Amino acid sequence: MNELMSKPEKYHVSVISVSRILIKEILSLLTLWIQKYRTRKQLRELPESLYDDLGVDRSMVKKESERPFWD
């Protein structure tokens, strides 16, 4: 405990570093979720005439587009 009290700035820097890493991870996750949401929304809105070009059928599009953004 005395060691903690003698160098509080060392631990302050560690907390700041961990906080920055955590914030970056959260932002990365949010970015991924937004991308998944947008992609699945675009897939839902895609005309059926383009399904063959993508090599998918209606059931595949329905299944994928209904997945939650966090999945």
C-alpha positions in Angstrom: 0.0 0.0 0.0 2.8 2.4 0.8 4.2 1.9 -2.7 0.8 3.0 -4.2 0.8 6.1 -2.1 4.4 7.0 -2.9 3.8 7.1 -6.7 0.2 8.0 -7.4 1.1 9.6 -10.8 2.3 6.2 -12.1 -1.1 4.7 -11.4 -2.9 7.8 -12.8 -1.2 7.3 -16.1 -2.2 3.6 -16.1 -5.8 4.5 -15.5 -5.7 7.0 -18.3 -4.1 4.4 -20.7 -6.7 1.8 -19.8 -9.5 4.4 -20.3 -8.2 5.3 -23.7 -8.0 1.6 -24.7 -11.5 1.0 -23.5 -12.9 4.0 -25.3 -11.2 2.9 -28.5 -12.6 -0.6 -28.2 -16.1 0.8 -27.5 -15.8 3.1 -30.6 -14.6 0.2 -32.7 -17.5 -2.0 -31.6 -20.0 0.8 -32.3 -18.5 1.4 -35.7 -18.9 -2.3 -36.5 -22.5 -2.4 -35.3 -23.4 0.7 -37.4 -21.8 -1.0 -40.5 -23.7 -4.2 -39.9 -27.0 -2.3 -39.5 -26.5 -0.3 -42.7 -25.4 -3.3 -44.7 -28.4 -5.4 -43.6 -30.7 -2.5 -44.3 -29.3 -2.1 -47.8 -29.7 -5.9 -48.3 -33.4 -5.6 -47.2 -33.9 -2.8 -49.8 -32.2 -4.6 -52.6 -34.4 -5.4 -55.6 -35.0 -9.2 -56.0 -33.7 -8.9 -59.6 -30.2 -8.5 -58.2 -30.2 -11.6 -55.9 -28.9 -13.8 -58.7 -25.9 -11.4 -59.2 -25.0 -11.9 -55.6 -25.6 -15.7 -55.6 -28.3 -15.5 -53.0 -32.0 -16.3 -52.8 -35.0 -14.7 -51.1 -34.7 -16.9 -47.9 -31.0 -16.1 -47.5 -31.6 -12.4 -47.8 -34.5 -12.5 -45.4 -32.5 -14.5 -42.8 -29.4 -12.3 -43.0 -31.3 -9.0 -43.1 -33.4 -9.9 -40.0 -30.3 -10.6 -37.9 -29.7 -8.1 -35.1 -26.8 -5.6 -35.6 -24.9 -7.1 -32.7 -24.9 -10.6 -34.2 
